[in-house]
Amino acid sequence: MNFRTIFISIIVALIAVLAAFNWTALSTPMPVSLGITHIDAPLGVLMLALTILLSVFFIAYVLWMQGSVLMEARRHNKEMQGQRDLADKAEASRFTELRSVLEAMHAKDRETLMARLDVLEAHLVQRAQDSDNSTAAYVGQLEQQVHKINRI
């Protein structure tokens, strides 16, 4: 229990003890003015009843306020959850978009790399053919020189 609850409980207990000890004085009838008319009634009991009525209305008001605050907090929590869900969906769509952009860049880089590899392969094949041709030419020259030497 917190301090306020203990304090209010002590005050209610004091009022109850005071009313019990002085019940004869509280229940003694006396003239009471109602503004328009006068009646004979126990003033202490009237004041005690009004205090109890005020306490009941106060407790009802506090419970109503607490209920409305709880309902507002619940509504606010639902709205926040909806906003979180929207933010999560937006973030997921951004990740999806980023992934598609990266895949497109990867595909473009792959195409560029494959094109460069094709060019390099064509150059390599051309150089291999040139090398084969030059080797064949050297071998042909050597054969001619060997034939000349054999003829002599």
ZAKE-824992 format. One record per residue: residue number from 1; residue in three letters; chain; x, y, z of N, C-alpha, C in turn. Coordinates in steps of 0.05 Angstrom, whole numbers. Example, Ala and Ser with C-alpha at 12.3 -4.5 7.8 and 13.67 -1.06 7.14 Angstrom:
<atoms>
pos:1 code:Ala unit:A n.X:264 n.Y:-114 n.Z:156 ca.X:246 ca.Y:-90 ca.Z:156 c.X:264 c.Y:-66 c.Z:156 $
pos:2 code:Ser unit:A n.X:257 n.Y:-45 n.Z:142 ca.X:273 ca.Y:-21 ca.Z:143 c.X:258 c.Y:1 c.Z:157 $
</atoms>
This chain:
<atoms>
pos:1 code:Met unit:A n.X:17 n.Y:-24 n.Z:0 ca.X:0 ca.Y:0 ca.Z:0 c.X:18 c.Y:25 c.Z:0 $
pos:2 code:Asn unit:A n.X:8 n.Y:45 n.Z:-13 ca.X:24 ca.Y:69 ca.Z:-14 c.X:14 c.Y:88 c.Z:9 $
pos:3 code:Phe unit:A n.X:28 n.Y:110 n.Z:12 ca.X:24 ca.Y:128 ca.Z:34 c.X:-4 c.Y:140 c.Z:33 $
pos:4 code:Arg unit:A n.X:-14 n.Y:147 n.Z:10 ca.X:-41 ca.Y:160 ca.Z:8 c.X:-63 c.Y:141 c.Z:18 $
pos:5 code:Thr unit:A n.X:-61 n.Y:115 n.Z:10 ca.X:-81 ca.Y:96 ca.Z:18 c.X:-81 c.Y:92 c.Z:48 $
pos:6 code:Ile unit:A n.X:-57 n.Y:90 n.Z:60 ca.X:-55 ca.Y:88 ca.Z:89 c.X:-66 c.Y:112 c.Z:103 $
pos:7 code:Phe unit:A n.X:-60 n.Y:136 n.Z:93 ca.X:-69 ca.Y:161 ca.Z:104 c.X:-99 c.Y:163 c.Z:104 $
pos:8 code:Ile unit:A n.X:-112 n.Y:157 n.Z:81 ca.X:-141 ca.Y:158 ca.Z:78 c.X:-154 c.Y:137 c.Z:96 $
pos:9 code:Ser unit:A n.X:-142 n.Y:113 n.Z:98 ca.X:-153 ca.Y:92 ca.Z:116 c.X:-152 c.Y:101 c.Z:145 $
pos:10 code:Ile unit:A n.X:-131 n.Y:114 n.Z:153 ca.X:-129 ca.Y:124 ca.Z:181 c.X:-151 c.Y:145 c.Z:186 $
pos:11 code:Ile unit:A n.X:-155 n.Y:163 n.Z:167 ca.X:-176 ca.Y:184 ca.Z:171 c.X:-203 c.Y:172 c.Z:173 $
pos:12 code:Val unit:A n.X:-210 n.Y:152 n.Z:155 ca.X:-236 ca.Y:139 ca.Z:157 c.X:-239 c.Y:124 c.Z:183 $
pos:13 code:Ala unit:A n.X:-218 n.Y:111 n.Z:193 ca.X:-219 ca.Y:97 ca.Z:219 c.X:-224 c.Y:117 c.Z:241 $
pos:14 code:Leu unit:A n.X:-210 n.Y:140 n.Z:240 ca.X:-214 ca.Y:161 ca.Z:261 c.X:-243 c.Y:171 c.Z:261 $
pos:15 code:Ile unit:A n.X:-254 n.Y:176 n.Z:237 ca.X:-282 ca.Y:185 ca.Z:236 c.X:-301 c.Y:164 c.Z:248 $
pos:16 code:Ala unit:A n.X:-296 n.Y:138 n.Z:241 ca.X:-313 ca.Y:117 ca.Z:251 c.X:-311 c.Y:115 c.Z:281 $
pos:17 code:Val unit:A n.X:-286 n.Y:116 n.Z:292 ca.X:-282 ca.Y:115 ca.Z:322 c.X:-295 c.Y:139 c.Z:335 $
pos:18 code:Leu unit:A n.X:-291 n.Y:162 n.Z:324 ca.X:-303 ca.Y:186 ca.Z:336 c.X:-334 c.Y:185 c.Z:335 $
pos:19 code:Ala unit:A n.X:-345 n.Y:175 n.Z:314 ca.X:-374 ca.Y:172 ca.Z:312 c.X:-384 c.Y:151 c.Z:332 $
pos:20 code:Ala unit:A n.X:-370 n.Y:129 n.Z:335 ca.X:-378 ca.Y:108 ca.Z:354 c.X:-377 c.Y:119 c.Z:383 $
pos:21 code:Phe unit:A n.X:-356 n.Y:133 n.Z:390 ca.X:-353 ca.Y:143 ca.Z:418 c.X:-374 c.Y:165 c.Z:424 $
pos:22 code:Asn unit:A n.X:-382 n.Y:180 n.Z:404 ca.X:-400 ca.Y:203 ca.Z:408 c.X:-427 c.Y:199 c.Z:395 $
pos:23 code:Trp unit:A n.X:-436 n.Y:174 n.Z:393 ca.X:-461 ca.Y:168 ca.Z:380 c.X:-485 c.Y:182 c.Z:393 $
pos:24 code:Thr unit:A n.X:-484 n.Y:183 n.Z:419 ca.X:-507 ca.Y:196 ca.Z:433 c.X:-508 c.Y:226 c.Z:426 $
pos:25 code:Ala unit:A n.X:-485 n.Y:239 n.Z:424 ca.X:-485 ca.Y:267 ca.Z:417 c.X:-492 c.Y:271 c.Z:388 $
pos:26 code:Leu unit:A n.X:-484 n.Y:252 n.Z:370 ca.X:-490 ca.Y:254 ca.Z:342 c.X:-520 c.Y:249 c.Z:337 $
pos:27 code:Ser unit:A n.X:-532 n.Y:232 n.Z:353 ca.X:-560 ca.Y:225 ca.Z:347 c.X:-580 c.Y:242 c.Z:363 $
pos:28 code:Thr unit:A n.X:-571 n.Y:262 n.Z:378 ca.X:-589 ca.Y:279 ca.Z:392 c.X:-603 c.Y:298 c.Z:373 $
pos:29 code:Pro unit:A n.X:-630 n.Y:298 n.Z:373 ca.X:-644 ca.Y:316 ca.Z:355 c.X:-641 c.Y:345 c.Z:363 $
pos:30 code:Met unit:A n.X:-639 n.Y:361 n.Z:343 ca.X:-637 ca.Y:390 ca.Z:348 c.X:-650 c.Y:404 c.Z:324 $
pos:31 code:Pro unit:A n.X:-656 n.Y:429 n.Z:327 ca.X:-668 ca.Y:443 ca.Z:304 c.X:-647 c.Y:448 c.Z:282 $
pos:32 code:Val unit:A n.X:-654 n.Y:440 n.Z:258 ca.X:-636 ca.Y:442 ca.Z:235 c.X:-650 c.Y:460 c.Z:214 $
pos:33 code:Ser unit:A n.X:-637 n.Y:480 n.Z:204 ca.X:-648 ca.Y:498 ca.Z:184 c.X:-641 c.Y:487 c.Z:157 $
pos:34 code:Leu unit:A n.X:-661 n.Y:485 n.Z:139 ca.X:-657 ca.Y:476 ca.Z:112 c.X:-659 c.Y:500 c.Z:93 $
pos:35 code:Gly unit:A n.X:-659 n.Y:523 n.Z:103 ca.X:-660 ca.Y:547 ca.Z:86 c.X:-688 c.Y:557 c.Z:85 $
pos:36 code:Ile unit:A n.X:-707 n.Y:541 n.Z:77 ca.X:-735 ca.Y:548 ca.Z:74 c.X:-751 c.Y:542 c.Z:100 $
pos:37 code:Thr unit:A n.X:-743 n.Y:520 n.Z:111 ca.X:-758 ca.Y:510 ca.Z:135 c.X:-739 c.Y:500 c.Z:156 $
pos:38 code:His unit:A n.X:-749 n.Y:495 n.Z:180 ca.X:-734 ca.Y:484 ca.Z:202 c.X:-745 c.Y:457 c.Z:209 $
pos:39 code:Ile unit:A n.X:-727 n.Y:438 n.Z:214 ca.X:-737 ca.Y:412 ca.Z:224 c.X:-720 c.Y:404 c.Z:248 $
pos:40 code:Asp unit:A n.X:-732 n.Y:385 n.Z:264 ca.X:-717 ca.Y:374 ca.Z:286 c.X:-705 c.Y:347 c.Z:276 $
pos:41 code:Ala unit:A n.X:-679 n.Y:345 n.Z:275 ca.X:-665 ca.Y:321 ca.Z:266 c.X:-638 c.Y:320 c.Z:279 $
pos:42 code:Pro unit:A n.X:-626 n.Y:295 n.Z:280 ca.X:-599 ca.Y:293 ca.Z:292 c.X:-579 c.Y:305 c.Z:272 $
pos:43 code:Leu unit:A n.X:-567 n.Y:327 n.Z:278 ca.X:-548 ca.Y:341 ca.Z:261 c.X:-523 c.Y:324 c.Z:256 $
pos:44 code:Gly unit:A n.X:-513 n.Y:311 n.Z:276 ca.X:-489 ca.Y:294 ca.Z:273 c.X:-493 c.Y:271 c.Z:254 $
pos:45 code:Val unit:A n.X:-517 n.Y:258 n.Z:255 ca.X:-523 ca.Y:236 ca.Z:237 c.X:-525 c.Y:247 c.Z:209 $
pos:46 code:Leu unit:A n.X:-538 n.Y:270 n.Z:206 ca.X:-540 ca.Y:283 ca.Z:179 c.X:-512 c.Y:289 c.Z:168 $
pos:47 code:Met unit:A n.X:-495 n.Y:301 n.Z:184 ca.X:-468 ca.Y:307 ca.Z:174 c.X:-452 c.Y:282 c.Z:168 $
pos:48 code:Leu unit:A n.X:-455 n.Y:261 n.Z:185 ca.X:-442 ca.Y:235 ca.Z:180 c.X:-452 c.Y:223 c.Z:154 $
pos:49 code:Ala unit:A n.X:-478 n.Y:224 n.Z:150 ca.X:-490 ca.Y:213 ca.Z:125 c.X:-480 c.Y:228 c.Z:101 $
pos:50 code:Leu unit:A n.X:-479 n.Y:254 n.Z:103 ca.X:-469 ca.Y:270 ca.Z:80 c.X:-439 c.Y:264 c.Z:75 $
pos:51 code:Thr unit:A n.X:-424 n.Y:260 n.Z:96 ca.X:-396 ca.Y:253 ca.Z:93 c.X:-393 c.Y:226 c.Z:79 $
pos:52 code:Ile unit:A n.X:-410 n.Y:207 n.Z:87 ca.X:-409 ca.Y:180 ca.Z:74 c.X:-418 c.Y:182 c.Z:45 $
pos:53 code:Leu unit:A n.X:-439 n.Y:198 n.Z:40 ca.X:-448 ca.Y:202 ca.Z:12 c.X:-427 c.Y:215 c.Z:-5 $
pos:54 code:Leu unit:A n.X:-413 n.Y:235 n.Z:6 ca.X:-391 ca.Y:248 ca.Z:-8 c.X:-369 c.Y:228 c.Z:-14 $
pos:55 code:Ser unit:A n.X:-363 n.Y:211 n.Z:5 ca.X:-342 ca.Y:191 ca.Z:2 c.X:-349 c.Y:171 c.Z:-20 $
pos:56 code:Val unit:A n.X:-375 n.Y:163 n.Z:-20 ca.X:-384 ca.Y:144 ca.Z:-41 c.X:-381 c.Y:156 c.Z:-68 $
pos:57 code:Phe unit:A n.X:-390 n.Y:182 n.Z:-71 ca.X:-388 ca.Y:195 ca.Z:-97 c.X:-358 c.Y:199 c.Z:-105 $
pos:58 code:Phe unit:A n.X:-342 n.Y:205 n.Z:-85 ca.X:-313 ca.Y:209 ca.Z:-91 c.X:-301 c.Y:182 c.Z:-100 $
pos:59 code:Ile unit:A n.X:-307 n.Y:160 n.Z:-87 ca.X:-297 ca.Y:134 ca.Z:-95 c.X:-307 c.Y:127 c.Z:-123 $
pos:60 code:Ala unit:A n.X:-333 n.Y:132 n.Z:-128 ca.X:-344 ca.Y:126 ca.Z:-155 c.X:-330 c.Y:143 c.Z:-176 $
pos:61 code:Tyr unit:A n.X:-325 n.Y:169 n.Z:-170 ca.X:-311 ca.Y:186 ca.Z:-189 c.X:-283 c.Y:176 c.Z:-194 $
pos:62 code:Val unit:A n.X:-269 n.Y:169 n.Z:-173 ca.X:-241 ca.Y:159 ca.Z:-176 c.X:-241 c.Y:134 c.Z:-193 $
pos:63 code:Leu unit:A n.X:-260 n.Y:115 n.Z:-187 ca.X:-261 ca.Y:90 ca.Z:-203 c.X:-268 c.Y:96 c.Z:-232 $
pos:64 code:Trp unit:A n.X:-286 n.Y:115 n.Z:-237 ca.X:-293 ca.Y:123 ca.Z:-264 c.X:-269 c.Y:135 c.Z:-279 $
pos:65 code:Met unit:A n.X:-255 n.Y:153 n.Z:-265 ca.X:-231 ca.Y:165 ca.Z:-277 c.X:-210 c.Y:144 c.Z:-283 $
pos:66 code:Gln unit:A n.X:-205 n.Y:126 n.Z:-264 ca.X:-185 ca.Y:105 ca.Z:-268 c.X:-193 c.Y:88 c.Z:-291 $
pos:67 code:Gly unit:A n.X:-219 n.Y:81 n.Z:-293 ca.X:-228 ca.Y:65 ca.Z:-316 c.X:-224 c.Y:79 c.Z:-342 $
pos:68 code:Ser unit:A n.X:-231 n.Y:105 n.Z:-343 ca.X:-227 ca.Y:120 ca.Z:-368 c.X:-198 c.Y:123 c.Z:-375 $
pos:69 code:Val unit:A n.X:-181 n.Y:126 n.Z:-355 ca.X:-152 ca.Y:128 ca.Z:-361 c.X:-142 c.Y:101 c.Z:-372 $
pos:70 code:Leu unit:A n.X:-152 n.Y:79 n.Z:-360 ca.X:-144 ca.Y:52 ca.Z:-369 c.X:-154 c.Y:48 c.Z:-398 $
pos:71 code:Met unit:A n.X:-178 n.Y:56 n.Z:-404 ca.X:-189 ca.Y:53 ca.Z:-431 c.X:-173 c.Y:70 c.Z:-451 $
pos:72 code:Glu unit:A n.X:-166 n.Y:95 n.Z:-443 ca.X:-150 ca.Y:112 ca.Z:-460 c.X:-122 c.Y:100 c.Z:-464 $
pos:73 code:Ala unit:A n.X:-110 n.Y:89 n.Z:-443 ca.X:-84 ca.Y:77 ca.Z:-446 c.X:-85 c.Y:53 c.Z:-464 $
pos:74 code:Arg unit:A n.X:-107 n.Y:38 n.Z:-462 ca.X:-110 ca.Y:14 ca.Z:-479 c.X:-113 c.Y:23 c.Z:-508 $
pos:75 code:Arg unit:A n.X:-129 n.Y:44 n.Z:-513 ca.X:-133 ca.Y:54 ca.Z:-540 c.X:-106 c.Y:65 c.Z:-551 $
pos:76 code:His unit:A n.X:-92 n.Y:79 n.Z:-534 ca.X:-66 ca.Y:90 ca.Z:-542 c.X:-46 c.Y:67 c.Z:-548 $
pos:77 code:Asn unit:A n.X:-47 n.Y:46 n.Z:-532 ca.X:-30 ca.Y:23 ca.Z:-537 c.X:-36 c.Y:9 c.Z:-563 $
pos:78 code:Lys unit:A n.X:-62 n.Y:7 n.Z:-570 ca.X:-70 ca.Y:-4 ca.Z:-596 c.X:-60 c.Y:13 c.Z:-619 $
pos:79 code:Glu unit:A n.X:-63 n.Y:39 n.Z:-616 ca.X:-53 ca.Y:57 ca.Z:-637 c.X:-23 c.Y:55 c.Z:-640 $
pos:80 code:Met unit:A n.X:-9 n.Y:53 n.Z:-618 ca.X:20 ca.Y:50 ca.Z:-619 c.X:28 c.Y:24 c.Z:-632 $
pos:81 code:Gln unit:A n.X:13 n.Y:3 n.Z:-626 ca.X:19 ca.Y:-23 ca.Z:-639 c.X:14 c.Y:-21 c.Z:-669 $
pos:82 code:Gly unit:A n.X:-7 n.Y:-8 n.Z:-676 ca.X:-13 ca.Y:-3 ca.Z:-705 c.X:9 c.Y:12 c.Z:-718 $
pos:83 code:Gln unit:A n.X:19 n.Y:33 n.Z:-705 ca.X:41 ca.Y:49 ca.Z:-716 c.X:67 c.Y:32 c.Z:-718 $
pos:84 code:Arg unit:A n.X:72 n.Y:15 n.Z:-697 ca.X:95 ca.Y:-2 ca.Z:-698 c.X:93 c.Y:-22 c.Z:-722 $
pos:85 code:Asp unit:A n.X:68 n.Y:-33 n.Z:-726 ca.X:64 ca.Y:-51 ca.Z:-748 c.X:69 c.Y:-37 c.Z:-775 $
pos:86 code:Leu unit:A n.X:59 n.Y:-12 n.Z:-777 ca.X:64 ca.Y:3 ca.Z:-802 c.X:94 c.Y:8 c.Z:-806 $
pos:87 code:Ala unit:A n.X:107 n.Y:15 n.Z:-784 ca.X:136 ca.Y:20 ca.Z:-787 c.X:151 c.Y:-5 c.Z:-794 $
pos:88 code:Asp unit:A n.X:143 n.Y:-28 n.Z:-783 ca.X:156 ca.Y:-53 ca.Z:-790 c.X:151 c.Y:-60 c.Z:-819 $
pos:89 code:Lys unit:A n.X:126 n.Y:-56 n.Z:-828 ca.X:121 ca.Y:-61 ca.Z:-857 c.X:137 c.Y:-43 c.Z:-875 $
pos:90 code:Ala unit:A n.X:138 n.Y:-17 n.Z:-867 ca.X:154 ca.Y:2 ca.Z:-883 c.X:183 c.Y:-7 c.Z:-884 $
pos:91 code:Glu unit:A n.X:194 n.Y:-15 n.Z:-861 ca.X:221 ca.Y:-23 ca.Z:-860 c.X:226 c.Y:-49 c.Z:-876 $
pos:92 code:Ala unit:A n.X:206 n.Y:-67 n.Z:-875 ca.X:209 ca.Y:-92 ca.Z:-891 c.X:208 c.Y:-85 c.Z:-920 $
pos:93 code:Ser unit:A n.X:191 n.Y:-66 n.Z:-928 ca.X:190 ca.Y:-59 ca.Z:-957 c.X:216 c.Y:-45 c.Z:-965 $
pos:94 code:Arg unit:A n.X:228 n.Y:-29 n.Z:-947 ca.X:253 ca.Y:-17 ca.Z:-954 c.X:275 c.Y:-39 c.Z:-957 $
pos:95 code:Phe unit:A n.X:274 n.Y:-59 n.Z:-940 ca.X:294 ca.Y:-80 ca.Z:-942 c.X:289 c.Y:-96 c.Z:-968 $
pos:96 code:Thr unit:A n.X:264 n.Y:-100 n.Z:-975 ca.X:258 ca.Y:-114 ca.Z:-1001 c.X:268 c.Y:-98 c.Z:-1024 $
pos:97 code:Glu unit:A n.X:263 n.Y:-72 n.Z:-1023 ca.X:272 ca.Y:-54 ca.Z:-1045 c.X:302 c.Y:-54 c.Z:-1046 $
pos:98 code:Leu unit:A n.X:315 n.Y:-52 n.Z:-1024 ca.X:345 ca.Y:-53 ca.Z:-1023 c.X:355 c.Y:-79 c.Z:-1035 $
pos:99 code:Arg unit:A n.X:342 n.Y:-101 n.Z:-1028 ca.X:351 ca.Y:-127 ca.Z:-1038 c.X:348 c.Y:-127 c.Z:-1069 $
pos:100 code:Ser unit:A n.X:325 n.Y:-117 n.Z:-1079 ca.X:321 ca.Y:-117 ca.Z:-1108 c.X:342 c.Y:-99 c.Z:-1122 $
pos:101 code:Val unit:A n.X:348 n.Y:-77 n.Z:-1109 ca.X:369 ca.Y:-59 ca.Z:-1121 c.X:396 c.Y:-73 c.Z:-1121 $
pos:102 code:Leu unit:A n.X:403 n.Y:-86 n.Z:-1098 ca.X:428 ca.Y:-100 ca.Z:-1097 c.X:429 c.Y:-123 c.Z:-1117 $
pos:103 code:Glu unit:A n.X:407 n.Y:-137 n.Z:-1120 ca.X:407 ca.Y:-159 ca.Z:-1140 c.X:410 c.Y:-148 c.Z:-1168 $
pos:104 code:Ala unit:A n.X:397 n.Y:-126 n.Z:-1173 ca.X:399 ca.Y:-114 ca.Z:-1200 c.X:428 c.Y:-105 c.Z:-1205 $
pos:105 code:Met unit:A n.X:441 n.Y:-93 n.Z:-1184 ca.X:469 ca.Y:-85 ca.Z:-1187 c.X:486 c.Y:-109 c.Z:-1191 $
pos:106 code:His unit:A n.X:480 n.Y:-130 n.Z:-1176 ca.X:496 ca.Y:-155 ca.Z:-1178 c.X:493 c.Y:-167 c.Z:-1206 $
pos:107 code:Ala unit:A n.X:468 n.Y:-167 n.Z:-1217 ca.X:463 ca.Y:-177 ca.Z:-1243 c.X:478 c.Y:-160 c.Z:-1264 $
pos:108 code:Lys unit:A n.X:478 n.Y:-134 n.Z:-1261 ca.X:491 ca.Y:-116 ca.Z:-1279 c.X:522 c.Y:-121 c.Z:-1278 $
pos:109 code:Asp unit:A n.X:532 n.Y:-123 n.Z:-1253 ca.X:561 ca.Y:-128 ca.Z:-1250 c.X:568 c.Y:-155 c.Z:-1262 $
pos:110 code:Arg unit:A n.X:550 n.Y:-175 n.Z:-1258 ca.X:556 ca.Y:-202 ca.Z:-1269 c.X:556 c.Y:-201 c.Z:-1300 $
pos:111 code:Glu unit:A n.X:537 n.Y:-186 n.Z:-1311 ca.X:536 ca.Y:-183 ca.Z:-1340 c.X:562 c.Y:-169 c.Z:-1350 $
pos:112 code:Thr unit:A n.X:570 n.Y:-148 n.Z:-1336 ca.X:594 ca.Y:-134 ca.Z:-1344 c.X:618 c.Y:-152 c.Z:-1342 $
pos:113 code:Leu unit:A n.X:620 n.Y:-167 n.Z:-1320 ca.X:642 ca.Y:-186 ca.Z:-1316 c.X:642 c.Y:-207 c.Z:-1338 $
pos:114 code:Met unit:A n.X:619 n.Y:-218 n.Z:-1344 ca.X:618 ca.Y:-239 ca.Z:-1365 c.X:626 c.Y:-227 c.Z:-1392 $
pos:115 code:Ala unit:A n.X:618 n.Y:-203 n.Z:-1398 ca.X:626 ca.Y:-190 ca.Z:-1423 c.X:656 c.Y:-186 c.Z:-1424 $
pos:116 code:Arg unit:A n.X:667 n.Y:-177 n.Z:-1402 ca.X:697 ca.Y:-174 ca.Z:-1401 c.X:711 c.Y:-201 c.Z:-1404 $
pos:117 code:Leu unit:A n.X:700 n.Y:-221 n.Z:-1391 ca.X:712 ca.Y:-248 ca.Z:-1394 c.X:710 c.Y:-258 c.Z:-1422 $
pos:118 code:Asp unit:A n.X:688 n.Y:-253 n.Z:-1436 ca.X:685 ca.Y:-260 ca.Z:-1464 c.X:706 c.Y:-246 c.Z:-1481 $
pos:119 code:Val unit:A n.X:709 n.Y:-220 n.Z:-1476 ca.X:730 ca.Y:-205 ca.Z:-1491 c.X:757 c.Y:-216 c.Z:-1486 $
pos:120 code:Leu unit:A n.X:763 n.Y:-221 n.Z:-1461 ca.X:789 ca.Y:-232 ca.Z:-1454 c.X:793 c.Y:-260 c.Z:-1466 $
pos:121 code:Glu unit:A n.X:772 n.Y:-276 n.Z:-1466 ca.X:774 ca.Y:-302 ca.Z:-1478 c.X:780 c.Y:-300 c.Z:-1508 $
pos:122 code:Ala unit:A n.X:766 n.Y:-281 n.Z:-1521 ca.X:770 ca.Y:-277 ca.Z:-1550 c.X:799 c.Y:-268 c.Z:-1555 $
pos:123 code:His unit:A n.X:809 n.Y:-251 n.Z:-1538 ca.X:837 ca.Y:-242 ca.Z:-1541 c.X:856 c.Y:-265 c.Z:-1537 $
pos:124 code:Leu unit:A n.X:850 n.Y:-281 n.Z:-1517 ca.X:867 ca.Y:-304 ca.Z:-1511 c.X:867 c.Y:-324 c.Z:-1534 $
pos:125 code:Val unit:A n.X:843 n.Y:-329 n.Z:-1545 ca.X:842 ca.Y:-348 ca.Z:-1568 c.X:857 c.Y:-336 c.Z:-1592 $
pos:126 code:Gln unit:A n.X:854 n.Y:-310 n.Z:-1596 ca.X:868 ca.Y:-297 ca.Z:-1619 c.X:899 c.Y:-299 c.Z:-1615 $
pos:127 code:Arg unit:A n.X:908 n.Y:-294 n.Z:-1590 ca.X:937 ca.Y:-296 ca.Z:-1584 c.X:947 c.Y:-324 c.Z:-1587 $
pos:128 code:Ala unit:A n.X:930 n.Y:-344 n.Z:-1578 ca.X:938 ca.Y:-372 ca.Z:-1581 c.X:940 c.Y:-379 c.Z:-1611 $
pos:129 code:Gln unit:A n.X:921 n.Y:-369 n.Z:-1627 ca.X:922 ca.Y:-375 ca.Z:-1656 c.X:947 c.Y:-361 c.Z:-1668 $
pos:130 code:Asp unit:A n.X:951 n.Y:-336 n.Z:-1660 ca.X:975 ca.Y:-322 ca.Z:-1670 c.X:1001 c.Y:-337 c.Z:-1662 $
pos:131 code:Ser unit:A n.X:1001 n.Y:-346 n.Z:-1637 ca.X:1025 ca.Y:-361 ca.Z:-1628 c.X:1028 c.Y:-387 c.Z:-1644 $
pos:132 code:Asp unit:A n.X:1005 n.Y:-401 n.Z:-1649 ca.X:1006 ca.Y:-425 ca.Z:-1665 c.X:1016 c.Y:-419 c.Z:-1693 $
pos:133 code:Asn unit:A n.X:1006 n.Y:-397 n.Z:-1704 ca.X:1015 ca.Y:-390 ca.Z:-1732 c.X:1044 c.Y:-383 c.Z:-1732 $
pos:134 code:Ser unit:A n.X:1053 n.Y:-368 n.Z:-1713 ca.X:1082 ca.Y:-360 ca.Z:-1713 c.X:1099 c.Y:-385 c.Z:-1708 $
pos:135 code:Thr unit:A n.X:1090 n.Y:-403 n.Z:-1690 ca.X:1105 ca.Y:-427 ca.Z:-1685 c.X:1106 c.Y:-444 c.Z:-1711 $
pos:136 code:Ala unit:A n.X:1083 n.Y:-446 n.Z:-1725 ca.X:1083 ca.Y:-462 ca.Z:-1750 c.X:1101 c.Y:-449 c.Z:-1771 $
pos:137 code:Ala unit:A n.X:1102 n.Y:-422 n.Z:-1771 ca.X:1119 ca.Y:-408 ca.Z:-1790 c.X:1148 c.Y:-414 c.Z:-1783 $
pos:138 code:Tyr unit:A n.X:1156 n.Y:-413 n.Z:-1758 ca.X:1183 ca.Y:-419 ca.Z:-1750 c.X:1190 c.Y:-448 c.Z:-1757 $
pos:139 code:Val unit:A n.X:1171 n.Y:-466 n.Z:-1751 ca.X:1176 ca.Y:-494 ca.Z:-1758 c.X:1179 c.Y:-497 c.Z:-1788 $
pos:140 code:Gly unit:A n.X:1163 n.Y:-483 n.Z:-1803 ca.X:1165 ca.Y:-485 ca.Z:-1833 c.X:1192 c.Y:-474 c.Z:-1842 $
pos:141 code:Gln unit:A n.X:1201 n.Y:-452 n.Z:-1830 ca.X:1228 ca.Y:-441 ca.Z:-1838 c.X:1250 c.Y:-461 c.Z:-1831 $
pos:142 code:Leu unit:A n.X:1247 n.Y:-473 n.Z:-1807 ca.X:1268 ca.Y:-492 ca.Z:-1799 c.X:1268 c.Y:-516 c.Z:-1817 $
pos:143 code:Glu unit:A n.X:1244 n.Y:-525 n.Z:-1826 ca.X:1243 ca.Y:-548 ca.Z:-1845 c.X:1256 c.Y:-541 c.Z:-1871 $
pos:144 code:Gln unit:A n.X:1250 n.Y:-516 n.Z:-1880 ca.X:1263 ca.Y:-508 ca.Z:-1905 c.X:1293 c.Y:-507 c.Z:-1903 $
pos:145 code:Gln unit:A n.X:1303 n.Y:-497 n.Z:-1880 ca.X:1332 ca.Y:-496 ca.Z:-1877 c.X:1343 c.Y:-524 c.Z:-1874 $
pos:146 code:Val unit:A n.X:1328 n.Y:-542 n.Z:-1861 ca.X:1338 ca.Y:-569 ca.Z:-1859 c.X:1338 c.Y:-582 c.Z:-1887 $
pos:147 code:His unit:A n.X:1318 n.Y:-577 n.Z:-1903 ca.X:1317 ca.Y:-588 ca.Z:-1930 c.X:1340 c.Y:-577 c.Z:-1947 $
pos:148 code:Lys unit:A n.X:1346 n.Y:-552 n.Z:-1943 ca.X:1368 ca.Y:-540 ca.Z:-1959 c.X:1394 c.Y:-553 c.Z:-1950 $
pos:149 code:Ile unit:A n.X:1397 n.Y:-557 n.Z:-1925 ca.X:1422 ca.Y:-569 ca.Z:-1915 c.X:1424 c.Y:-598 c.Z:-1924 $
pos:150 code:Asn unit:A n.X:1401 n.Y:-612 n.Z:-1925 ca.X:1402 ca.Y:-640 ca.Z:-1934 c.X:1407 c.Y:-641 c.Z:-1964 $
pos:151 code:Arg unit:A n.X:1400 n.Y:-622 n.Z:-1980 ca.X:1405 ca.Y:-621 ca.Z:-2008 c.X:1434 c.Y:-616 c.Z:-2014 $
pos:152 code:Ile unit:A n.X:1445 n.Y:-603 n.Z:-1998 ca.X:1473 ca.Y:-596 ca.Z:-2003 c.X:1491 c.Y:-618 c.Z:-1997 $
</atoms>
